[in-house]
Amino acid sequence: MKGFLATYIRELLILRKRFFKLIISLSINPLLYILAFGIALGKNININGRNYLEFLIPGLIAATSMLQAFNINVELNINRFYLKIFEEFQASPVSSFGYILGEIFGGITKAFLSIFIILIIAFASGVKPHLNFIFFFVIFLNAFIFSSLGIASAMFIKSHADQTLVTNFIITPMMFLGGTFFPVENLPHPLQLIIKILPLTIVSETLRSIALYQKYKLYNLFILLILSIISLLIAVYSVKNARD
C-alpha cells in the first residue's frame, strides 16, 4: 500500500488544476447523446413501457464511467513514453500495488465526476432514475475494472500509437453493443451469447434494472467483484513486468 496516497493525491492535484476544462469536456458527449439519441431520435420510442430517454440514461452512465476509467491509459502512456514519469516511479520506493491503487482510484474519481454530470443533465431533462447504494457500488466496480484494464493496456503496449487499436477494437465496440443504446435482446441470438458476458453489458443491465425497477440480480454483483479482482491482478502483473 506504500505510495497509494501519494499517487492518488498527485492525481487529485492534476484533476484540480484541470477541473473546469475537464468538467466542460465531460459534459459535451453525454449532452450530445442525450439530445441526439434520447430526445431527438427517441422522442416517440418506448421500450418495455418506458420512454427511450429513461432507458438510455443508465446505459450512458455505464458506458461513460467505463470510458473515463479506461482513459487513464492515455496519461499513463504519455507519462511512460514521453515524460518518463514511469521511470521515476521505478526508481522510487513506492510499491507497485500502491502505485496501481492510486492510479485506479484516480480513474474512479474521473468516472464518478462524469456520471454526476450525466445525472444532473438527466434530472434537468425530467428523468429521475432510482438511486441507491448498490447503484453507485456497481459504478464503482465498473470503474475499478476498466481503470485496472487501462493500466494493463498502457503497460503491455509498445508505443503510444498502439493504444488507439485497443480503444477501436475493444472499448468502442463494447460501448455500442453492450446495452448502452438498445436492448441486447434485439441482437441475433448467437451474438447475444457473447455480448451478455461482457462487463459493460452486466453493468448496463444492473444499473437499468435499479434505475427503472429498483431491483437487481445479486449474482451480477458477484461477477463484477470477481472481474474486479481479476483485472487488478492483471494490472499488478503488467506493472511489475514493465518495471522489470
N, C-alpha and C positions, 0 to 999 in steps of 0.2 A: 504493500500500500504506500510505501515511501515515494513521495513525489506526486501523489494523486492531487492533493490540494494545490500544490504549486502549478501543476499542469492545468487544472481546472480554472484556477484564478487567472492564469495567463489568458485562457480562452475568454473568460468573462471580461477582462480588461480590453481585449481586442474587440469583443462584442460591444462594449460600452462606447469605444471610440467610433465604431461604425453604426451605432444604434439607429439613427434616423434614416440613413441610407438603406440599412437592412430592412427596416420596417416598410419603407416605400417599395423596396424590391420584393418583399414577401407578400405585399398586398396586391401587386399587379396581376399575377397569374390566377389566383383564386377569384379575384373580381371579374376577370375576363371569362373564366369558366362558368361562373355563376350567371353572368349576364348573357353569354352566348348560348350555353347549353341549358342552364337551369331556367332562365326566364324567356329568352327569345325562342329557342328551339323547343323547349319542354313545357311551354306555357299551357298547352292543351293536352299534355300527356299525363296519364295516370298509370301507376304501377302498383298492383295489389291494393288498390283503393287509396293510394297516397299520390299526391301530385309529385311531379318529377323533381322539383327543387328539394322537397323533403327527402326523396330517395338519393339525390346527388350529394348533399352536404356530408353525410357520414363517409361516403366513399372518397370524397375530395379530401376530407380530413386524414383518412388513412393514407392516401397517395401522397399528399403534401408532406406529411410527417415523415414518410419513407424517403422522399426526395431530399428534404432538408437534412435529415440524419445522414444519409449516404453521401451527401455533397461535401462532407468534411474531407473526403479523399482529395478534393481539388487543392485545398490548402496544404494538406499533408504532402501532396506531390510537389507543390511549389517549395515548401519547406525542405523537402528532401533533395530535389534536383537542382534548385536554383539558389535558395537562400542558405542551404547547408545547415539548417537548424537541427535536422535529424542527427547530423554528425555531432553537434554539441550535446544532444541528448545521449548519444552513445558514449561520450566521454564523461558524462555526469554520473553522480552516484544514485540517480533516480532509477527505481526498479522498472522493469518492463511492464509489470502488472499495474503499477501506479500510473505510469505514463498512459497506458491504454485506457484505464478507467477515467482518467482526466479528459482524454480526447472524446471518449464515448459520452460522458456527461455534457461536454461542450456541444456535441451533436444533438443530444436530447434537449438541451436548453433551446437551441435554434428551432427544433421541431415543435416544441411547445409554443414558442413565440408565433410560429406560422399558424398553428391550429387556433390560437386565441384570436388571431386576426380573422380567420375564416368564421369563427363563431360570432364575432362582432358583426361581420357582413351578413351572416345568416339571420341573426336576430333583427338587424336593420331591414332585411328583406321580408320579415314576417314569419320566418321559420324558427320554431322553438323546440329543438330536439331535447329529449330527456337526457339529463346529465347526472352521472353518479360516480362514485369512486372507481368502480370497475371500468367505466368508460375511459377515464383518464389513465387507469392502470394498463389497459390494453394499448393505448397510445404510447405509454412509457415503454412497454415491451417491444412494440413495433419500432420505435426509435432506437432502442437498445440493440435490437437485431441488426438493423441496417447501418447504424454507426459502427458496429463491430465489423460488419462486412465491408464498409467503406474503408476502414483502417486496413483490413486484409488486402483489399484490392490495390490500395495505394502502395503496400509493401511488395506485393507479388509482381506488379507490372515493372517493366524495364525502362519505360520512358513516359514522359508526361502525355505525349500524343496517344499512347495506347489506352489511356483512361477513357477516351471517348468511345472506344469499342465496347468497353464494359457497359457503359451507360446505354449505348444504342442497341446492344444485343440482349441485355438483361433487364435493366431498370425501366426503360421506356416501354417495351412490350408488356412488362408486368403491370405498369400503371394503366395501360389502356385495356388489358384483358383481365385484370384482377378484380373485377366487380366494381370499378370506380364509376363508370358511366352507364352501365346496363347490367341487368341480371345475368349472371354466369349461365343460368339455365337456358338462355337463348342461344348459346353456342352449340355446335354439333356435339353429340354425346361423347365421342372419343376424346375431343379436345377438353371437355368439361373435366374428365378424369385427371388430366394434367393440371389444369388451371386451379381446381379446387384444393390442391395440396400446396399451392404457393402461399408463402406467409402473408402477402398483401391481400389475397382473397379471404383468408381466415380472418384477418383484421377487419376488412371491409364488412364482411358478413356479421361479425360480432358487434362492431360499432353501430351498424344499421339496425340490428335487432334490438340493441339497448335504446338507441335514439328514438325508434319508432314504436317499439312494443314493450320496452322495459324488461326484457328477458334476454338470456344468452345461454349458450351451451358451455357447460363447465369444462368439458374435455378440450374445447378450443383454447382455454387459458393454459391448460397443462401442455398442450402442443407448443404454444408460444413460449412458455417457460423453458421447455426443452430446447427449442430453437435458439433461445437467448443464450443458454449455456454452451451449445454447440458453436454458435457464432463467436462467442467470447473466446473459446478455446482456439478457434481458427485465427482470431486476431492475435492472441498471445503467441501462437506458433509463428505467424507471419512476421511479427515484430522481432522475435528472438532470432529467426532465420535471417532477417535483414540486418540485425545487429551483429550477427556473426560474420 
